[in-house]
Amino acid sequence: MRMLLLGIDNGLTVTKAVIFDASGRVLATARRRVAQSMPKPRHVERDMADLWHQTAAAISEAIAVSGQPASRIAAVAATAHGDGLYLLDRAGAPLGPGILSLDSRAGSVAENWARDGTAARALARTGQMPHASAPSALLAWIRDNQPDRFAAIGHVLACKDWLTLCLTGRIGTDLTEASTSFTAMQSQDYAPDIPDLFGLGPLPLPEIALPDQIVGHVTPEAAAMTGLLPGTPVAAGLHDVTASALGAGGYGEGIVAIVAGTYSINETVTRQPRTDPRWFCRNGIARGEWNAMSISPASSANYDWFLDNLGADDGSGTPLHFQAIPQIETALSRPSTALFLPYLFGSPHGPQASGAFFGLRGWQDRPALLRAVVEGIALNHRHHVEALREGFAPRHARLTGGISRAPVLAQLFADALDMPVTTSPVEEAAAWGAALCAGAGVGLFASPRHDPRPQAGTTHHPDPDRATDLAARHAVLTDLAAALTPLWPRIEALGAP
């Protein structure tokens, strides 16, 4: 009997295949690293064929590890990083490398649109301000800098849409992914005037399906590479930000779903579309609902960077992340002036903002710096959550991401947000969000919202004294970011060739 589900989750460095049973229990997980290339400053790319080959290998391994025959897999769906750009030529072949959402080559395009009024018009029409890795900005950059490539575009896809194509041979997208640049906010559909708003002219945009709609079946060619049974149903899937919220039990009104990963992701569901430069108003998993997302590439990747470059291995064989937790606990127990702006890979303040420590003293040690880093990360999430609180008044946060597994860090988020925070016990939340769509598509669930697992978790309530201290730190970091705004371009110029 077909009662298993395969969720594919492709991030910025790793592609994963996860096999679940119908209760949501993980039976097998397989991972493959997908190499990034950075041929020039601000260019972050990957080979599209390699992405598919690595994903196919992960699927094959997951099936083998599960100990279950592929014939028991009822359906498949993928999720992957949003934004960025995956282009095909008119024959359906990759048109150059895929462009990741960490790419910032189009930062000047977005800045020019902010100055000339294009961004404000886009906000009113599409529900979001274009940014450096938005498909609209990247297409405009390609038009201006690679005109032959622009002229050869046959299809404009997102990352997970490429994987769905490789599985099924079908070119298309889903409701959540379609809204990254070119859908009208009210209708939730493409509108012909929107590409013109960005000076792009008519674009070959993919057909839109609902995330839980079965859009194709595994082809014999894909089956030979993955070990899946030919004809296995494939659902359209969804954007990974939304998949993470869905899989972690945080997709809904009154809840802010937080993913502390490479990106600082903070989102809440609304039945009425509302616009603000501080959040994206994107399509939800069903028509008539929207997902307000306030995000920046400024979360736990800063912590990973610190540990990779400035961490000290105690020789125990324990991962550095776990070695660091007692140091953070020690540092939190004593006063500190150390502060950190977590903008090593991006920020809410534009592509030229950079990371920095402040308030350092000679008597402060590595634990004090670690504390500053994790507080800076949590307070950057607060920057986004405060915007959503103003617009939608969420009352509770649901937190997922590797950094949330340490109770001291989950408590730090509760104190920094001054809001109850529940951590999700779900393994592989984004892959499970995709699997929920696949299961709904073949009738195992009434809808992707009908998660069969109990929504358990550990809730952390804010400590009043720590919340007051972190509010003061947040105010200082906010003022520092504002004061540095005129200096960031000058700092950036120091690194020019």
Secondary structure by P-SEA (a helix, b strand, c coil): cccbbbbbbbcccbbbbbbbcccccccbbbbbbbbbbcccccbbbbcaaaaaaaaaaaaaaaaaaaccccccccbbbbbccccbbbbbcccccccccccccccccaaaaaaaaaaaaaaaaaaaacccccccccaaaaaaaaaaccaaaaaaccccccaaaaaaaaaccccccccccccccccccccccccccccccccccccccccccccccccccccaaaaaaccccccccccccccaaaaaaaaaccccccbbbbbccccbbbbbbbcbbbbcccccccccccccbbbbbbbccccaaaaaaaaacccccccccccccccaaaaaaaaaaccccbbbcccccccccccccccccccccccccaaaaaaaaaaaaaaaaaaaaaaaaacccccbbbbbccccccaaaaaaaaaaaccbbbbbcccaaaaaaaaaaaaaaaccccccccccccbbbbbbbbcaaaaaaaaaaaaaaaaaaaaaccaaaaaaacccc
